[in-house]
Amino acid sequence: MTCWFEGPLAAFGTGATGTDVEEDRILSGALVVQETAGARPRVTRWLVDPGVPVPEAAIAAHGLTEDLLHRNGRWPAPVMAEMAGALGRQCASGRPLVVMDAPFGLTLLDRELRRHRASSLPAHLEGAPLCVLDPRVLDGQLDRYRKGPRALRDLRDHYKAEAAGPDDVDGVEPTALSALTALEVVRAVGRRFSARLERLSARELHGLQTRWHAELARGQQSWFSRPAESGPEAAAWPLRPPRSAAAA
């Protein structure tokens, strides 16, 4: 039987105006689907004209200028619905969803849906359960005492995960590349810790990550560095509740 880290996986990534899930906006999105390890991935991309100024820091990070987004991006409402629908189809198929720092990426999409569609991410999943694999949480738990930074590029280098290039994905751009890199990191983590992980299903691992993330959040790990990442909602994984619900 094929282990989950060698089988079908999908990865979702976003580029945003900043790091505040409640206020910042999605500029780009990518969904990468790979049926088996080493197979050529299928990539779906979205560009968004956010209707708000794009900070210089975001332009530097993602290479997406306001002019480019005005010319090539689409209005947020339909794009957010398409992204959520695409994730819902992955969940319905039972394919695990790789999201680096899931409480950021998935919560950001949820807030955009609430802002532009008066809806939510759970509503678009239509009852299909999320099954998420988060490289940040997996690495934080399985190799918790390792020193040094743990950004995606650091995990890629540490686990020697093969990073895709233009020859691997036609027209690759930063958001799609980040999603594919996160997918390869998860496969590499699975192989590195196969003795501890190969008997677990992806669904079982999803449940464990919920607890691991909460423990790391309560321990105030240094990589919870964003000002907004405080209070009980910071312990929620993979999707944070709206602030009003968290305060209730």
N, C-alpha and C positions, 0 to 999 in steps of 0.2 A: 504494500500500500504506500502510495506517494505521501511523504510528509508535507504538511501545509506550506513549508517554506520552499518546497520545490514545485508546488502546483500552481493553480491559477491565483493570481493576485491582481488587484486594481489599485492605483495610487491617485490621490487627488491633491492638487496644490493650487495656491492662489498667490497673486501679487497684489499688494494693497498699498493704500496711501500712508499707512502707519501701523502701529501695533496696538491700538485701542479697539477692541472688538465691538464696543458699543458705539463708537463714533466714526471710525475710519471706514473707507470704502474699498471694495474690490475693483481692481483695474484689469486683472487677467485671471484666467483659470485654466487648468489642464487636468484631464483625466487620462491616465495611462493604463492600459489593460494588457496583461501578459499571461498567456495561457499556461506556459511552463517556463521554468528557469532557462534562460538562454534564447527563448523564442523572440522573434521580432515583435515589438510592442505595437499596439494600436493606440493612436493619440488623438484625442479630441481637445480643441483649444477654443477659448473664448477671449475676446477683447471687449472691454467695457468703457464707454464714455461716461464717467461717473457724475458729471454735472457739478463738480466741485473742483477747486484748484488742486493740482498735483504738486506736493512739496518736492523741493529739489532732492531731498534725501531719497524719496521714492523713485524719482527719475534715475538717480545714480544707481539704485539697487536693481531696478527692473528694466532700465533702458526704454521706458515708455513715456514719451513726452506728451504734453497736453495736445499738441498739434497732431501727433500720430494717433492718439486716442479719439480726437474729434473726427479725423478722417476715416479711421478704420474700426473704431469701437462702435458698439451698439448701446441703445438705451438700457439701463440696468434691469428694468422689470422683466422683460422676456428672457434675458440672459440668466438671471438668478433662477427663474423657473426651469430653464433648460439644465442648468448645473444640478439643481436639486433632483430633477427627474432622472438625470443620468446616474446620480448616486443611488437613487431609489431602485433603479433597474439592477445595479450591481448587488445591492442588498437582497433584492428578491431572487437573484440567481444563486445566492449563497456564496458569492465570491468575496473573500476578505478585502477590506478597504484599508490601504496604507495611507496614513496621514501624519506627517511630521508635525508634532505639537498640535494634536487634534483639537484640544480645547480652544486654540486660536482659530485654525482654519475652518472647522465646522461651526463654531459659534459665530464667526464673522459672516459666513453664508446665512446662518439662521437670522442674524440681525438685518441683513440686507433683504431677506425675504419679508421680514416684518415691516421694514421701511417701505419697500416698493410694491409688495404684493398683499399686505395685510394677512400674511400667512406665516408659516414656520417650516423649518426643516423636517421635524417629525411629521407634519401634515403631508409633506410631499413624499415621505417614505411609505405612506399608505399601509402602515402596520408591519412592514418588513423590518426585522430587527437589525440594528447596526452591528457589524462585526468588524471592529477597527483594530489595526496593528499600528502602534505608534513607536517609531524608532527611538524617540526621546525617552519614553517611559521604559521600554524594554532595556535599553542600554543603562538607564539610570538605576534599574533594579538589579540587572544581571551582572553589572560591573560597577557597582556603586562606589567603590573606594578608589577608583582610578582618578588621578589628578589630571587637571588640564581642561581646556574648553570642550564643549560638546555640541557645537553647532553642527548643522548637517554636513558641511565640508569636513569637519573634524571627525565625525563618525565615518564618513566615506573613507578617509585616509586611515583611520585606526583599524577598521574592519577590512581594508583593502577591497572595498566594493567597487566593481567595475562601473565607472561613470560613462554614460552614453555620450556620444558626440554626433556631429552632423551626419556621419556615415551610418549611424545606428537608427536615427529617427529623422526622417526627412523634414527639413526646415525647423530643427529644434530651436527653441528659445528658452529664456531662463526659467519660466514657470514650469514648462513641460520637463525641462532638464532636472529641475529640483524634484519634481514628482517621481521621475524615473530613478533618480539617485536614491530617494527615500525607499523606493521599492527594492532596489538592489541592496541597500543597507539592511533592510529587514531580512532578506534572504541570507545575507552574510551573518547576521546575528543568529539566525536560526541554526546555521551550520556550526558557528563557533560554540554555541551552547546546546548542541543537539542532544547531548546526554540528559539535559534537563527539560528540553522542549519537545522532542520528537514524539513523546507519548501524549502530549496535549493536543487537543484540536484547537483551531483558531478561535472557535466559540468559547472554549474554556479559557484560553489565553486572554480574550477580551474581558472576561469577568475578573481575572487576576489583575489586569492592568488598572481596572477601576480602583481596586484596593491599593495597589502599588502607588498610583498617582496620588491618592489621598494621603498615604503615609509620607510620601516625599514632600507634598505641600505642607502638611502639618509640621514636618521637620524643618521647614523654611530653607530648603536647599537653595544654594546660591544661583542656580540657573532659573529660578522664578524671580526674574529681575525687573519685570515691567511694573510701574507704579500701580496699574489697575489690578495686578494679580495679588490681591489680598482679600481677607474675609472668607467666609465659608464657601462662596461660589468658586474660589480658586481651587478647591479640592475636587470639584466636579470634573468628571471625565467620562466620555469624550466630548460632551456638549454641556456648556454651562447654562443654567436656567437664566431667564431674564432677571434683571435686578429686582424687579418688584416681587417675583416669585421667590427669589433667594432670601429676600428680607421678610417674607411672610412667616 
